[in-house]
């Protein structure tokens, strides 16, 4: 069975088709480009084999608006059934994301800088925390607009992969 979705990734709309094959692999078509991938779903993670490369992403939150962390980058995602997306486009403008968004550490490291405080308004893409790992600084950004409900880390503190850094409402 082919499932069609409209997916907005970091503000960019994409057309996605998914079909699970008999051998367990998935036929994935994104904006007309087809690939066959072996996909594994874990608790809060998705990984897939792309040629000889294993790609892993952390997924936080539920559909339709999960937050995906891929290659140390936090990416806001919005998923809708393709038909529902067409109907919504005819109706009112885009709704504001509902519920809290938990921003987690994509890798273990040390918090070099905390750039926000509880109660502060943030916009999608604003820097929240700078995480130092493997002698590199990684700026963790807000996945969407909102207000910082809590900050779960402090400058100089060590954090583990998946640890809550900031919660945005």
Secondary structure, DSSP 8 states (H G I E B T S, - for coil): --EEEEEEETTEEEEEEEEE-TTS-EEEEETTEEEEEEEEEETTEEEEEETTEEEEEEEES-TTS-EEEETTEEEEEEEEEHHHHHHHHHSS------S-EEEE-SS-EEEEEE---TT-EE-TT-EEEEEEETTEEEEEE-SSSEEEEEE---TT-EE-TT-EEEEE-
